[in-house]
Amino acid sequence: MIEEMAKIFDRKTVSFMKYICLKDKYQLRDVSKNIDIPLSTIHRITQRLIKAGIVSEVKNSDFTSFFVNKESEIVKFFIEKTSKDPLSKFISLVKNCGNVYRIIQVGDKKMDGIALTLIGKDMDSARIKGIKDEIKSNFNFSIETVLLTNEQYNQMVALKFYREDTKIIYSSD
């Protein structure tokens, strides 16, 4: 099936699909910003996916949201593919541990681990630790985390306590 996917999807579409398959809905600007693909390209890919029945579009007065069809065979394929990646697996599990609003990658992802900042409210730290332990056990991949509220994160940014090389890898928006 991978050979067929390669004929249909280019590198940017694959990155896009890996990102949206972890979400129920998305907005174009957020995806563009988070995976560093131009907005015009995200729009073009989304239009192709609408025609294929992989996503649907819902417009309201303020903005347009796109919903991922989790029953699509292609989406199921990408969900399964990303479940073999330790970071994708971590994100899919941890986003339901309380109100996790954003996950920020700090520094580069290494072969054996990554440092992340989780921003949210009332996050279940014991459950998050359990997920980190599961990822370490199943993938031999260490995830170091800092859990912050939005206010704490904003204070750290204002005081320049945060490194420049950060990247949002998950946003609930």
Summary of the structure (lengths in Angstrom):
residues: 173
radius of gyration: 16.7
end to end distance: 31.7
largest distance: 49.3
contacts: 467
relative contact order: 0.13
helix: 47%
strand: 27%
